[in-house]
Amino acid sequence: MRMDGVVLEESSAETRAGSRDGTWAVVGIAALVTVIHLLTNGRYGFHRDEFQFLSDARHLDWGFVAYPPMTPFLERVGLHLFGVSMVGLRLFSVIAQAMAIVVTGLMARELGGGRLAQIMAALAVATSGLPVFEGTEFQYSSFDYLWWGLIAYFVIRLLKTENPQWWLPIGLFVGLGLMTKYTILFFIAGILSGLVLTPARRFLRTGWFWGGVGIALLIFAPNFVWQARHGFISEHFLQHIHVRDVRQGRADGFVKDQFIICANLVAAPLWIAGLMGFLRDKRYRMLGWMYLVPLVLFVVGKGRGYYLAAAYPMLMAMGAVVGERWVASLKRPWRVAVEGLFFAGLVAWGVLAYAILVPLASGGPLKQFALKNSGDLREEIGWEELVRTVAGIRDSLPADQRGDVGVLVGNYGEQGAVEILGPAYHLPMPISMTNSAWLRGYPAVPPATLIVVGFSREAADRAFTSCRLAGHNGNSEGVKNEESESHPDIFVCGAPRLPWPEFWKEYQSYG
């Protein structure tokens, strides 16, 4: 017995050492991903969505039409620290992606995985399309992805230790998730369903669970009050966007996106095994429901494919543990072959994902390949040229018009570009009817002359008086994107045909 005990202790020590080695390897993967993004995030330009965050960051509030206040707040911090720097302002997204990779490895470790399982899980996340993209731009989905992962990690800790005090950090990150992106409500539905449908329902009787609920609600309360004061405007926005997405086919291909966007395609056996592993394990079955319930809700509600991406790290973690145990049962030649083939496939898919989604090159065939295949990268091109063109049109106006001219824009990308980049050209604050900019209103003394961006000829003539074509919105690289294709013309117009208060109500828009 004593000898057996020594062997067991040595085996346990070896396991712990391998687990620590695996954690350091996971940190190394996260560090490598961080370096790649820091070296490439200064190329191209800001994305149109980033311009909206930058604009809202300059007008902080407890809520915004398109999203809760967390992301603009973090962008405000970035502006204070780095100014208008692409690398600096995207740093928080890079950190969030790196942390998500580490958290995935930690989940695998908590589930009993050794070095191989931790590395498999972390590498699968590091090479999956959506998290790769999250490190290239400042998006609210970058932080939403991290909060989902941290919630899953602490649920695993809760179920493993049977310590109900873990509900407090779960509540903390649920609250931060509610302040970041409202789609976390679907994950909350999964958490509550998992509680009710599994033996974990016993935690409903503990004060710690309700303490976690209280923390989440306390964090979310300021945004809820803001929504109530503004007629729950974000609900109207989300309904409008959902109808638009379904109409334009953006919700099509949901199932396909789970395999090629949300996760590394080669890792499909990993996350499927993870789902099966959770559902078969009485202790951890709750996490299986935390995936299945949001999945069903998104399918029935016709959500976009990437909405469920943040649920995959926990599946990768469990799948890696299952895979590690299966591989350990194979004879050495087969084990080496399986591991080699799997990791080669992960890396190959990852190379493709990075080549498409990350601005690895500032020119040449690799840049053209990325721009051809990534609509998001195409949306980073041409903003500086747009602002320069608007400034040139302003400078070409007669002196009496230059002193009383405004820039009126049709979407939040144009608004943010003029607001953030325009001061270098002494352009006035843009006038915008889109999302939260509409809530800020128009100038107390409206300008008599308007440079109108983002309107077609017909729309400009219908909305304004005395319009004339004054310039074109494009880019010197010839990249076809929303601005160059949908809004190619810039006009100089007189006042709106309707009085300003009526015009403002009539042309409120969501985008």
C-alpha positions as CSV (number, residue, x, y, z in Angstrom):
1,M,0.0,0.0,0.0
2,R,2.8,2.4,0.9
3,M,4.6,1.7,-2.3
4,D,1.3,2.1,-4.2
5,G,0.8,5.4,-2.3
6,V,4.3,6.6,-3.4
7,V,3.6,5.7,-7.0
8,L,0.3,7.5,-6.8
9,E,1.9,10.6,-5.3
10,E,4.7,10.6,-8.0
11,S,2.0,10.1,-10.7
12,S,0.1,13.0,-9.2
13,A,3.2,15.1,-9.1
14,E,3.9,14.3,-12.7
15,T,0.4,15.2,-13.6
16,R,0.6,18.5,-11.8
17,A,3.9,19.3,-13.5
18,G,2.5,18.5,-16.9
19,S,-0.5,20.7,-16.1
20,R,1.7,23.6,-15.2
21,D,3.8,23.1,-18.3
22,G,0.5,23.1,-20.3
23,T,-0.5,26.4,-18.7
24,W,2.7,28.0,-19.7
25,A,2.4,26.7,-23.2
26,V,-1.1,28.2,-23.4
27,V,0.3,31.6,-22.2
28,G,2.9,31.3,-24.9
29,I,0.2,30.8,-27.6
30,A,-1.7,33.8,-26.3
31,A,1.6,35.9,-26.3
32,L,2.3,34.9,-29.9
33,V,-1.2,35.9,-31.0
34,T,-0.7,39.2,-29.1
35,V,2.5,40.0,-30.9
36,I,1.0,39.2,-34.3
37,H,-1.8,41.7,-33.7
38,L,0.4,44.4,-32.3
39,L,2.7,44.1,-35.4
40,T,-0.2,44.3,-37.9
41,N,-3.0,46.4,-36.3
42,G,-1.5,49.7,-37.5
43,R,-2.1,48.9,-41.2
44,Y,-5.0,49.9,-43.4
45,G,-7.4,52.1,-41.3
46,F,-10.2,52.2,-38.8
47,H,-13.3,50.1,-39.5
48,R,-16.6,52.0,-39.8
49,D,-17.8,50.3,-36.6
50,E,-14.7,51.5,-34.8
51,F,-15.5,55.1,-35.8
52,Q,-18.9,54.7,-34.1
53,F,-17.3,53.5,-30.9
54,L,-14.8,56.4,-31.1
55,S,-17.5,58.9,-31.6
56,D,-19.6,57.5,-28.7
57,A,-16.5,57.4,-26.5
58,R,-16.4,61.2,-26.8
59,H,-20.0,61.4,-25.6
60,L,-20.0,59.0,-22.7
61,D,-23.4,58.1,-21.2
62,W,-25.0,55.1,-19.4
63,G,-26.3,53.8,-22.7
64,F,-26.2,54.1,-26.5
65,V,-28.7,53.2,-29.2
66,A,-26.7,50.4,-30.7
67,Y,-25.2,48.9,-27.6
68,P,-24.6,49.2,-23.8
69,P,-21.9,51.6,-22.5
70,M,-18.9,49.3,-21.7
71,T,-17.2,49.3,-25.2
72,P,-17.3,53.2,-25.6
73,F,-16.0,53.5,-22.1
74,L,-13.0,51.3,-22.8
75,E,-12.5,53.2,-26.0
76,R,-12.5,56.5,-24.0
77,V,-9.8,55.0,-21.8
78,G,-7.8,54.1,-25.0
79,L,-8.2,57.6,-26.4
80,H,-6.9,59.0,-23.1
81,L,-3.9,56.7,-23.1
82,F,-3.0,56.5,-26.8
83,G,-4.8,59.3,-28.7
84,V,-6.1,58.3,-32.1
85,S,-3.8,55.4,-32.6
86,M,-5.0,52.2,-34.3
87,V,-2.6,50.0,-32.4
88,G,-3.3,51.7,-29.1
89,L,-7.1,51.7,-29.5
90,R,-7.2,48.1,-30.6
91,L,-5.0,47.0,-27.7
92,F,-7.9,46.2,-25.4
93,S,-9.4,43.9,-28.1
94,V,-6.0,42.1,-28.4
95,I,-5.8,41.7,-24.6
96,A,-9.4,40.3,-24.6
97,Q,-8.5,37.8,-27.3
98,A,-5.3,36.7,-25.5
99,M,-7.2,36.3,-22.2
100,A,-9.9,34.2,-23.9
101,I,-7.2,31.9,-25.2
102,V,-5.7,31.5,-21.7
103,V,-9.2,31.0,-20.1
104,T,-9.9,28.2,-22.6
105,G,-6.7,26.5,-21.5
106,L,-7.6,27.0,-17.8
107,M,-11.0,25.4,-18.5
108,A,-9.3,22.4,-20.0
109,R,-7.1,22.1,-16.9
110,E,-10.0,22.4,-14.5
111,L,-11.8,19.6,-16.3
112,G,-8.8,17.3,-15.7
113,G,-6.8,18.0,-18.9
114,G,-3.1,17.8,-19.0
115,R,-0.6,19.6,-21.2
116,L,-1.9,18.1,-24.5
117,A,-5.5,19.0,-23.7
118,Q,-4.7,22.6,-22.7
119,I,-2.6,23.2,-25.8
120,M,-5.2,21.6,-28.1
121,A,-8.0,23.8,-26.6
122,A,-6.0,27.0,-26.6
123,L,-4.7,26.5,-30.1
124,A,-8.2,25.7,-31.5
125,V,-9.5,29.0,-30.2
126,A,-6.4,30.9,-31.3
127,T,-6.9,29.7,-34.9
128,S,-10.7,30.0,-35.1
129,G,-12.1,32.7,-37.4
130,L,-14.1,34.8,-35.1
131,P,-11.6,35.2,-32.3
132,V,-8.8,35.8,-34.8
133,F,-11.0,38.7,-36.2
134,E,-11.7,40.0,-32.7
135,G,-8.0,40.9,-32.2
136,T,-7.8,42.9,-35.4
137,E,-10.5,45.5,-34.6
138,F,-12.1,47.2,-31.6
139,Q,-15.5,45.6,-31.5
140,Y,-17.9,45.0,-28.6
141,S,-18.0,41.3,-29.6
142,S,-14.3,41.1,-28.6
143,F,-15.2,41.7,-24.9
144,D,-18.5,39.7,-25.2
145,Y,-16.4,36.7,-26.2
146,L,-14.2,37.0,-23.1
147,W,-17.1,37.4,-20.7
148,W,-18.8,34.3,-22.0
149,G,-15.6,32.4,-21.6
150,L,-15.0,33.7,-18.0
151,I,-18.6,32.8,-17.0
152,A,-18.1,29.3,-18.3
153,Y,-14.8,29.0,-16.4
154,F,-16.4,30.0,-13.1
155,V,-19.4,27.7,-13.7
156,I,-16.8,24.8,-14.1
157,R,-15.2,25.9,-10.9
158,L,-18.6,26.0,-9.2
159,L,-19.6,22.5,-10.3
160,K,-16.1,21.1,-9.6
161,T,-15.7,22.4,-6.1
162,E,-19.4,22.5,-5.1
163,N,-18.6,25.9,-3.6
164,P,-21.5,28.2,-4.1
165,Q,-19.4,31.3,-3.6
166,W,-18.4,31.0,-7.2
167,W,-21.7,32.6,-8.1
168,L,-20.3,35.9,-7.1
169,P,-17.7,36.1,-10.0
170,I,-20.3,34.5,-12.3
171,G,-22.7,37.4,-11.4
172,L,-19.9,39.9,-11.9
173,F,-19.1,38.8,-15.5
174,V,-22.8,38.4,-16.3
175,G,-23.2,42.0,-15.3
176,L,-20.2,43.1,-17.4
177,G,-21.7,41.1,-20.3
178,L,-25.0,42.9,-20.0
179,M,-23.1,46.2,-20.1
180,T,-21.3,45.0,-23.3
181,K,-23.7,43.3,-25.6
182,Y,-27.3,42.4,-25.2
183,T,-27.0,39.0,-26.9
184,I,-25.6,37.7,-23.6
185,L,-29.3,37.4,-22.6
186,F,-29.3,34.2,-24.7
187,F,-26.4,32.8,-22.7
188,I,-28.1,33.7,-19.5
189,A,-31.1,31.7,-20.7
190,G,-28.7,28.8,-21.2
191,I,-27.4,29.2,-17.7
192,L,-30.8,29.3,-16.1
193,S,-32.0,26.4,-18.2
194,G,-28.9,24.4,-17.2
195,L,-29.6,25.1,-13.6
196,V,-33.3,24.0,-13.8
197,L,-32.7,20.9,-16.0
198,T,-29.7,19.4,-14.0
199,P,-28.8,18.6,-10.4
200,A,-27.2,22.0,-10.3
201,R,-30.7,23.3,-9.4
202,R,-29.7,22.8,-5.8
203,F,-27.7,26.1,-6.1
204,L,-31.0,28.0,-6.5
205,R,-31.6,27.5,-2.8
206,T,-28.3,29.2,-1.8
207,G,-27.9,32.8,-0.9
208,W,-24.7,32.9,-3.0
209,F,-26.7,32.4,-6.2
210,W,-29.0,35.3,-5.4
211,G,-26.0,37.3,-4.4
212,G,-24.6,36.7,-7.9
213,V,-27.9,37.7,-9.4
214,G,-27.8,40.9,-7.3
215,I,-24.3,41.8,-8.5
216,A,-25.3,41.3,-12.1
217,L,-28.4,43.5,-11.7
218,L,-26.6,46.2,-9.8
219,I,-24.0,46.5,-12.5
220,F,-26.7,46.5,-15.2
221,A,-29.0,48.9,-13.4
222,P,-27.6,52.2,-14.8
223,N,-28.0,51.0,-18.4
224,F,-31.5,49.8,-17.6
225,V,-32.5,53.2,-16.2
226,W,-31.0,54.9,-19.3
227,Q,-33.1,52.6,-21.5
228,A,-36.3,53.3,-19.5
229,R,-35.6,57.1,-19.8
230,H,-35.2,56.7,-23.6
231,G,-38.2,54.5,-24.3
232,F,-36.0,51.3,-24.6
233,I,-34.7,52.7,-27.9
234,S,-32.2,49.9,-28.2
235,E,-35.0,47.4,-28.5
236,H,-36.4,49.3,-31.5
237,F,-32.8,49.4,-32.9
238,L,-32.3,45.7,-32.5
239,Q,-35.7,44.9,-34.0
240,H,-34.8,47.1,-37.0
241,I,-31.4,45.5,-37.5
242,H,-32.7,42.0,-37.2
243,V,-35.4,42.6,-39.8
244,R,-32.7,44.1,-42.1
245,D,-30.3,41.2,-41.5
246,V,-33.0,38.6,-42.3
247,R,-34.1,40.6,-45.4
248,Q,-30.5,40.9,-46.7
249,G,-29.7,37.2,-46.0
250,R,-27.2,38.0,-43.3
251,A,-28.8,35.3,-41.1
252,D,-28.5,32.6,-43.8
253,G,-25.9,29.9,-43.4
254,F,-26.1,29.8,-39.6
255,V,-25.1,26.1,-39.3
256,K,-22.3,26.5,-41.7
257,D,-20.9,29.5,-39.8
258,Q,-20.6,27.4,-36.7
259,F,-18.0,25.3,-38.4
260,I,-16.0,27.8,-40.4
261,I,-16.4,31.1,-38.5
262,C,-17.1,30.3,-34.9
263,A,-14.6,27.6,-34.7
264,N,-11.6,26.2,-36.6
265,L,-13.1,23.7,-39.1
266,V,-10.5,21.0,-38.2
267,A,-11.6,21.4,-34.5
268,A,-15.1,20.4,-35.3
269,P,-14.6,16.9,-33.8
270,L,-13.2,18.6,-30.7
271,W,-16.1,20.8,-29.9
272,I,-18.7,18.1,-30.8
273,A,-16.9,15.7,-28.5
274,G,-16.9,18.5,-25.9
275,L,-20.7,18.9,-26.2
276,M,-21.2,15.2,-25.9
277,G,-18.8,15.1,-23.0
278,F,-20.7,17.7,-21.1
279,L,-24.1,16.1,-21.7
280,R,-22.9,12.7,-20.6
281,D,-21.2,14.0,-17.4
282,K,-23.7,14.4,-14.6
283,R,-21.6,16.9,-12.8
284,Y,-20.9,19.2,-15.8
285,R,-24.2,18.6,-17.8
286,M,-25.2,22.2,-17.1
287,L,-22.6,23.5,-19.6
288,G,-24.1,21.4,-22.3
289,W,-27.4,23.2,-21.8
290,M,-25.5,26.5,-21.8
291,Y,-24.7,25.8,-25.4
292,L,-27.8,24.0,-26.6
293,V,-30.3,26.6,-25.4
294,P,-28.7,29.6,-27.1
295,L,-28.2,27.5,-30.2
296,V,-31.9,26.7,-30.5
297,L,-32.9,30.3,-29.7
298,F,-30.6,31.7,-32.4
299,V,-31.7,29.1,-34.9
300,V,-35.4,29.8,-34.3
301,G,-34.9,33.5,-34.0
302,K,-32.7,33.6,-37.2
303,G,-29.6,35.1,-35.5
304,R,-26.4,35.7,-37.4
305,G,-23.9,32.9,-37.5
306,Y,-21.2,34.5,-35.3
307,Y,-23.6,35.3,-32.4
308,L,-22.9,31.9,-30.8
309,A,-19.1,32.0,-31.3
310,A,-18.4,32.8,-27.6
311,A,-19.9,29.5,-26.5
312,Y,-17.3,27.4,-28.3
313,P,-14.2,27.8,-26.0
314,M,-15.9,25.8,-23.2
315,L,-16.8,23.0,-25.8
316,M,-13.2,23.1,-27.0
317,A,-11.9,22.7,-23.5
318,M,-14.0,19.6,-22.7
319,G,-13.4,18.2,-26.2
320,A,-9.7,18.5,-25.7
321,V,-9.9,16.6,-22.4
322,V,-11.9,13.8,-24.1
323,G,-9.5,13.8,-27.0
324,E,-6.5,13.6,-24.7
325,R,-7.8,10.6,-22.9
326,W,-8.7,8.9,-26.2
327,V,-5.3,9.5,-27.7
328,A,-3.6,8.2,-24.6
329,S,-5.3,4.9,-25.2
330,L,-3.7,4.5,-28.6
331,K,-0.4,2.7,-29.3
332,R,2.5,5.1,-29.7
333,P,2.7,5.1,-33.5
334,W,-1.0,5.8,-33.9
335,R,-0.9,8.4,-31.1
336,V,1.9,10.3,-32.8
337,A,0.2,10.1,-36.2
338,V,-3.2,11.3,-34.8
339,E,-1.6,14.2,-32.8
340,G,0.6,15.3,-35.8
341,L,-2.3,15.2,-38.2
342,F,-4.7,17.1,-35.9
343,F,-2.2,19.8,-35.0
344,A,-1.1,20.2,-38.7
345,G,-4.8,20.7,-39.6
346,L,-5.4,23.2,-36.9
347,V,-2.3,25.2,-37.9
348,A,-3.2,25.0,-41.6
349,W,-6.7,26.4,-41.0
350,G,-5.2,29.0,-38.7
351,V,-2.8,30.2,-41.4
352,L,-5.7,30.6,-43.8
353,A,-7.8,32.4,-41.2
354,Y,-4.9,34.9,-40.4
355,A,-4.2,35.4,-44.1
356,I,-7.8,36.4,-44.7
357,L,-8.7,38.3,-41.5
358,V,-5.5,39.9,-40.3
359,P,-3.7,42.7,-42.3
360,L,-0.4,40.7,-42.4
361,A,1.0,42.7,-45.4
362,S,0.8,46.4,-46.2
363,G,1.0,45.6,-49.9
364,G,1.4,42.9,-52.5
365,P,-0.5,39.7,-53.2
366,L,-1.1,38.9,-49.5
367,K,-2.9,42.2,-49.0
368,Q,-4.9,41.7,-52.2
369,F,-5.9,38.2,-51.0
370,A,-7.0,39.6,-47.7
371,L,-9.0,42.4,-49.2
372,K,-10.6,40.1,-51.7
373,N,-11.8,37.7,-49.0
374,S,-12.5,40.0,-46.0
375,G,-15.4,42.5,-46.2
376,D,-14.3,43.9,-42.9
377,L,-10.8,44.7,-44.1
378,R,-12.3,46.4,-47.1
379,E,-14.3,48.6,-44.8
380,E,-11.1,50.0,-43.4
381,I,-10.0,51.6,-46.7
382,G,-10.7,55.1,-47.8
383,W,-11.8,57.0,-44.7
384,E,-8.9,59.5,-44.6
385,E,-9.5,60.2,-48.3
386,L,-13.2,60.8,-47.7
387,V,-12.4,63.4,-45.0
388,R,-9.7,65.0,-47.2
389,T,-12.2,65.2,-50.1
390,V,-14.9,66.9,-47.8
391,A,-12.3,69.4,-46.6
392,G,-11.3,70.1,-50.2
393,I,-15.0,70.7,-51.1
394,R,-15.3,73.1,-48.2
395,D,-12.2,75.0,-49.2
396,S,-13.6,75.4,-52.8
397,L,-16.7,77.1,-51.6
398,P,-17.1,80.9,-51.9
399,A,-15.9,82.8,-48.8
400,D,-19.4,83.7,-47.7
401,Q,-20.5,80.0,-47.7
402,R,-17.3,78.7,-46.1
403,G,-18.2,80.6,-42.9
404,D,-21.6,78.9,-42.5
405,V,-21.2,75.3,-43.7
406,G,-22.0,72.0,-42.1
407,V,-21.2,68.4,-43.0
408,L,-24.2,66.2,-42.9
409,V,-23.6,62.4,-43.2
410,G,-25.8,59.4,-43.9
411,N,-24.2,56.7,-41.7
412,Y,-22.2,56.3,-38.5
413,G,-19.0,55.4,-40.3
414,E,-19.0,58.8,-42.2
415,Q,-20.0,60.5,-39.0
416,G,-17.2,59.0,-36.9
417,A,-14.6,59.6,-39.7
418,V,-15.5,63.3,-39.9
419,E,-15.6,63.7,-36.2
420,I,-12.4,61.9,-35.4
421,L,-10.2,62.7,-38.5
422,G,-11.9,66.0,-39.4
423,P,-10.2,68.3,-36.8
424,A,-6.9,67.9,-38.7
425,Y,-8.7,69.7,-41.6
426,H,-10.6,72.1,-39.3
427,L,-13.9,70.5,-40.3
428,P,-17.0,71.2,-38.1
429,M,-18.6,68.5,-36.0
430,P,-20.7,66.3,-38.4
431,I,-24.5,66.3,-38.4
432,S,-25.8,62.8,-38.2
433,M,-29.2,61.2,-37.8
434,T,-27.9,57.7,-37.1
435,N,-28.1,55.8,-33.8
436,S,-26.9,57.8,-30.8
437,A,-25.8,60.8,-32.9
438,W,-29.5,61.5,-33.5
439,L,-30.1,61.8,-29.8
440,R,-27.5,64.5,-29.7
441,G,-29.5,66.7,-32.1
442,Y,-28.5,69.2,-34.7
443,P,-26.7,72.6,-34.1
444,A,-28.7,75.3,-32.3
445,V,-28.1,77.5,-35.3
446,P,-28.2,75.2,-38.3
447,P,-25.8,75.9,-41.1
448,A,-27.2,77.5,-44.3
449,T,-24.9,75.4,-46.6
450,L,-24.5,71.6,-46.2
451,I,-21.9,69.2,-47.6
452,V,-24.0,66.1,-47.9
453,V,-22.3,62.7,-47.7
454,G,-23.9,59.3,-47.9
455,F,-27.0,60.2,-49.9
456,S,-27.9,59.2,-53.5
457,R,-28.8,62.0,-56.0
458,E,-32.5,61.2,-55.6
459,A,-32.4,61.1,-51.8
460,A,-30.4,64.4,-51.7
461,D,-32.8,66.2,-54.0
462,R,-35.7,64.9,-52.0
463,A,-34.3,66.0,-48.6
464,F,-32.5,69.2,-49.4
465,T,-32.7,72.3,-51.6
466,S,-30.4,73.4,-54.4
467,C,-28.2,70.3,-54.5
468,R,-25.2,70.1,-56.8
469,L,-22.6,67.3,-57.3
470,A,-19.4,68.5,-55.7
471,G,-17.1,65.4,-55.4
472,H,-16.8,61.6,-55.2
473,N,-16.3,59.3,-52.3
474,G,-13.9,56.5,-53.3
475,N,-10.3,55.4,-52.5
476,S,-7.1,55.5,-54.5
477,E,-6.6,51.7,-54.1
478,G,-9.8,51.0,-56.0
479,V,-11.2,48.8,-53.2
480,K,-14.9,48.2,-53.5
481,N,-16.7,48.7,-50.2
482,E,-19.9,50.2,-48.9
483,E,-18.7,53.8,-49.2
484,S,-17.3,53.5,-52.8
485,E,-20.2,51.4,-54.1
486,S,-23.3,52.6,-52.2
487,H,-22.4,56.3,-51.5
488,P,-20.1,57.4,-54.3
489,D,-21.3,61.0,-54.6
490,I,-20.9,64.1,-52.4
491,F,-23.2,67.1,-52.8
492,V,-23.3,70.7,-51.7
493,C,-26.9,71.6,-50.8
494,G,-29.0,74.3,-49.2
495,A,-31.2,73.8,-46.1
496,P,-33.5,70.8,-45.7
497,R,-36.9,71.1,-47.5
498,L,-38.6,70.4,-44.1
499,P,-38.1,72.6,-41.1
500,W,-35.2,71.3,-39.0
501,P,-37.3,69.8,-36.2
502,E,-39.5,67.9,-38.7
503,F,-36.5,66.9,-40.8
504,W,-34.8,65.5,-37.7
505,K,-37.8,63.3,-36.9
506,E,-38.3,62.2,-40.5
507,Y,-34.7,61.2,-41.1
508,Q,-33.9,59.4,-37.9
509,S,-32.1,56.2,-38.9
510,Y,-30.7,53.0,-37.4
511,G,-27.6,51.4,-38.8
